[in-house]
Amino acid sequence: MDIAWLGEPACADRALTGGKAAALSALVAVGSVPPGFCLTSTAAARWWPRVAEHVAEPEGLRTIVAVAYRALAERCGEAAPAVAVRSSALEEDGASASFAGQHESYLNVVGAGEVAAAVVRCWRSGGTDRAVAYRERHGLPPTTAGLPVLVQRLVIADASAVAFSANPVTGERGELMINAAWGLGESLVGGTVTPDTYTIRKADLAIVARGVAEKRTMTIPAAVGTREVAVPRFLRLAPVLDDAQIRATAQLVLDLEVHCGHPVDVECAWRDGQLALLQCRPITALPR
């Protein structure tokens, strides 16, 4: 199987679709997960030898991607939807290794040819010195031949958030924490912006602490890919999330923790008042 769709049973098979895609596929019923498909470990293993030989586009790859991309366009109701192309390593987003920042991700990719090229770049990123060293530190095999890749409709976010179902600063399990910034989540997860921070009591979703930061930069879509720009002055000191959005985000995180059975680290996005779930993984370390 070369392609597995989010929400379908095959996509929840971690050995086939990797940690990120399998986790999201299993959570379609819990949160609003944007539609997408995964190029599986089977597809990756087939084309990896040609990728390793630095073939720009292995024969047959564009055809497979084009068929899936057209199907995604139909699901999205758009002729050429913008997508995010992200790695989904077999061990990614697991309890012992998150792989955060180890492989490349490509946002605002449009067109089947561009998606196929981004898939190849994702596969190659699994063989970088950084990724190989990370695998060695975690006792994982060095192979990149089975690296699935997730292609998912891009949420052009008004605001993005990273949320934790336990306080990552104090280790308090009775609190959850939300970090939020304007625009796409790239500046937030990349650490180029100081986000707002909200602390919520889990028992009643009361907001017990609110830190509104001066947010100087944000990531937005460009003609190709993304770019980082200055936040408009009137938004720099404005709260990213209102109270209703804070509580809705907190409720999603609580639901995910209950569903998964362990503390979770969640990425999500707000667009036109709608909350989308982008990623959910275990919190790999908490202060004692």
Secondary structure, DSSP 8 states (H G I E B T S, - for coil): --EEETTSGGGG-HHHHHHHHHHHHHTTTTS----EEEE-HHHHHHHHHHHHTT-SS-TTHHHHHHHHHHHHHHHHT-SS--EEEEE--TTTT-SS---TTTS-EEEEE-SHHHHHHHHHHHHHHTTSHHHHHHHHHTT-----TT--EEEEE----SEEEEEESS-TTT--TTEEEEEEEEBBTHHHHHT-S--EEEEEETTTTEEEEEE-----EEEEE-SSSEEEEE--HHHHTS-SS-HHHHHHHHHHHHHHHHHHTS-EEEEEEEETTEEEEEEEEE------
